[in-house]
Amino acid sequence: MLQDYFALKLFSAIGCGLIAGVFFAFSTFVMNALSRLGPKEGIAAMQSINITAINPLFMIALFGTGATCLFLAVFSLLKWHQASAIYLLVGGLLYLIGTVLVTIVFNVPLNDALAKVNPESIEGANLWARYLKDWTFWNHVRTVAALVAAVLLTFAL
């Protein structure tokens, strides 16, 4: 029964909230601060952030939450008659699509392109201007998706 998965639902809701908070910080002040730097400094700083973001704690928070959301979404289909099933399904899918999939399809390729550019080049400056706009837009999407998923999974508790 879905009631039996309280700890998993709690972990998922907290994980979604934690990731929403990380992305919220980037959307509200980190990217703004980086945009105030010159392209050379901004690119170098973001390249460093992108390297250090790939660490076990952040990866577990981002993708571990994705795994638990996937489990809860699939399991909710098997227990559709329970009141919390719709919250688990929509919350889990929202996190998976709006956070994990958006990260993989949009933010990571932008990060990969930034990693290859010379921060001191004209190409780098042009890429940086586009990167700031595009990466931040997709980060807003991830932030909202993770936050709404956290709320829906909390309702499921």
Backbone torsions as a table, in degrees:
resi	resn	phi	psi	omega
1	MET	NA	153.3	179.5
2	LEU	-64.0	-27.9	178.4
3	GLN	-64.6	-26.3	-178.3
4	ASP	-72.3	-12.7	-176.2
5	TYR	-105.7	36.9	-177.6
6	PHE	-57.1	-49.1	-177.4
7	ALA	-61.7	-39.8	179.3
8	LEU	-67.0	-41.5	177.3
9	LYS	-65.0	-41.3	179.3
10	LEU	-64.2	-46.8	177.6
11	PHE	-57.4	-44.2	-179.0
12	SER	-64.0	-45.5	179.5
13	ALA	-62.3	-44.5	179.0
14	ILE	-65.9	-42.0	178.3
15	GLY	-60.6	-43.9	177.2
16	CYS	-61.7	-42.6	178.8
17	GLY	-64.8	-41.1	178.9
18	LEU	-62.1	-47.9	179.3
19	ILE	-64.9	-40.0	176.3
20	ALA	-58.0	-40.6	179.5
21	GLY	-64.8	-42.5	177.7
22	VAL	-61.7	-48.4	-178.8
23	PHE	-67.5	-34.6	177.0
24	PHE	-60.2	-42.8	179.0
25	ALA	-59.8	-43.7	178.3
26	PHE	-64.6	-41.8	-178.2
27	SER	-68.3	-33.2	-172.6
28	THR	-96.0	-25.7	178.7
29	PHE	-147.3	-29.7	-177.7
30	VAL	-64.1	-50.8	-178.5
31	MET	-66.7	-34.1	175.6
32	ASN	-63.2	-41.4	178.7
33	ALA	-65.0	-43.0	179.4
34	LEU	-65.4	-33.5	179.9
35	SER	-69.1	-19.6	178.8
36	ARG	-80.5	-14.5	176.9
37	LEU	-83.6	160.6	172.5
38	GLY	-66.5	159.8	-178.7
39	PRO	-53.0	-43.8	-178.3
40	LYS	-58.6	-48.2	-177.7
41	GLU	-72.4	-40.6	179.8
42	GLY	-63.3	-44.7	178.8
43	ILE	-62.6	-47.2	-178.9
44	ALA	-60.7	-41.5	179.6
45	ALA	-65.3	-44.9	-178.6
46	MET	-69.3	-36.5	175.3
47	GLN	-59.1	-41.7	178.5
48	SER	-66.4	-41.9	177.2
49	ILE	-60.4	-45.4	-177.9
50	ASN	-63.5	-32.8	176.8
51	ILE	-71.4	-46.4	-176.4
52	THR	-74.6	-18.9	178.2
53	ALA	-69.0	-25.0	179.4
54	ILE	-83.8	83.5	179.4
55	ASN	-139.6	159.4	-174.2
56	PRO	-57.1	-41.9	-176.9
57	LEU	-64.6	-46.6	-179.7
58	PHE	-68.7	-40.2	179.8
59	MET	-64.3	-39.9	176.8
60	ILE	-64.8	-43.4	179.4
61	ALA	-62.0	-47.2	-176.6
62	LEU	-71.4	-54.6	-173.6
63	PHE	-89.5	-27.6	173.7
64	GLY	-64.6	-41.7	174.8
65	THR	-62.6	-39.9	176.6
66	GLY	-59.8	-41.7	179.8
67	ALA	-65.1	-42.6	179.6
68	THR	-69.8	-34.6	176.5
69	CYS	-65.8	-38.8	176.8
70	LEU	-62.7	-46.8	179.0
71	PHE	-59.1	-47.5	-178.3
72	LEU	-65.4	-38.5	178.9
73	ALA	-64.5	-46.1	179.2
74	VAL	-65.1	-45.2	-178.2
75	PHE	-64.5	-32.4	179.6
76	SER	-62.3	-31.7	178.5
77	LEU	-66.9	-30.9	178.9
78	LEU	-77.8	-20.0	-178.9
79	LYS	-122.4	42.0	-173.6
80	TRP	-57.9	-27.2	-178.0
81	HIS	-70.5	-14.5	-179.7
82	GLN	-82.9	143.9	-174.1
83	ALA	-59.5	-35.7	-175.6
84	SER	-80.9	-7.2	-174.6
85	ALA	-59.7	-41.1	-178.5
86	ILE	-65.1	-37.7	178.0
87	TYR	-66.1	-40.2	179.1
88	LEU	-67.6	-42.3	-179.3
89	LEU	-65.2	-53.3	-176.9
90	VAL	-67.5	-43.3	178.9
91	GLY	-62.0	-45.8	179.7
92	GLY	-63.6	-46.1	179.6
93	LEU	-65.9	-38.2	178.5
94	LEU	-61.8	-43.6	177.8
95	TYR	-64.5	-46.4	-177.3
96	LEU	-63.0	-44.2	-177.2
97	ILE	-82.1	-50.7	-173.2
98	GLY	-78.7	-18.2	-179.5
99	THR	-113.5	-61.7	-175.7
100	VAL	-68.5	-50.8	-177.8
101	LEU	-65.1	-42.3	177.8
102	VAL	-61.5	-39.9	177.5
103	THR	-59.3	-49.0	-176.0
104	ILE	-68.7	-42.1	-173.1
105	VAL	-83.8	-31.4	-174.5
106	PHE	-115.7	-56.4	-173.0
107	ASN	-69.2	-43.2	-179.3
108	VAL	-63.3	-46.0	177.0
109	PRO	-61.0	-36.1	175.8
110	LEU	-64.3	-41.5	177.8
111	ASN	-63.9	-40.8	179.1
112	ASP	-62.9	-41.6	177.9
113	ALA	-64.3	-40.5	179.8
114	LEU	-66.4	-35.3	-179.1
115	ALA	-63.8	-27.8	-175.1
116	LYS	-89.5	-14.5	-172.8
117	VAL	-85.8	147.7	174.2
118	ASN	-80.6	118.1	-177.4
119	PRO	-59.4	-21.3	-176.7
120	GLU	-94.8	1.4	-175.7
121	SER	-93.4	161.8	173.6
122	ILE	-63.1	-41.7	176.5
123	GLU	-56.5	-41.6	178.5
124	GLY	-62.8	-43.8	179.8
125	ALA	-63.5	-41.7	178.8
126	ASN	-66.1	-43.6	178.3
127	LEU	-62.5	-41.4	-178.5
128	TRP	-59.8	-42.0	179.4
129	ALA	-62.0	-44.3	178.1
130	ARG	-69.5	-40.7	-178.8
131	TYR	-58.5	-48.2	-178.9
132	LEU	-55.7	-45.4	-178.9
133	LYS	-69.9	-52.0	-174.9
134	ASP	-69.0	-47.5	-177.8
135	TRP	-62.5	-41.8	-179.1
136	THR	-66.9	-39.9	176.8
137	PHE	-56.8	-52.4	-178.8
138	TRP	-66.1	-28.6	175.6
139	ASN	-68.8	-36.6	174.1
140	HIS	-59.0	-43.5	178.7
141	VAL	-59.4	-47.0	179.9
142	ARG	-62.1	-40.5	-179.0
143	THR	-61.9	-51.5	-178.4
144	VAL	-63.4	-43.4	-179.5
145	ALA	-61.4	-46.4	-179.4
146	ALA	-66.2	-38.9	-179.9
147	LEU	-66.9	-46.9	179.3
148	VAL	-64.5	-38.7	176.5
149	ALA	-61.1	-41.9	178.3
150	ALA	-60.6	-42.4	179.5
151	VAL	-64.2	-46.9	-178.3
152	LEU	-64.1	-42.4	178.8
153	LEU	-67.9	-30.7	174.7
154	THR	-66.0	-41.7	175.5
155	PHE	-57.9	-34.3	-178.2
156	ALA	-70.3	-18.2	180.0
157	LEU	-70.7	NA	NA
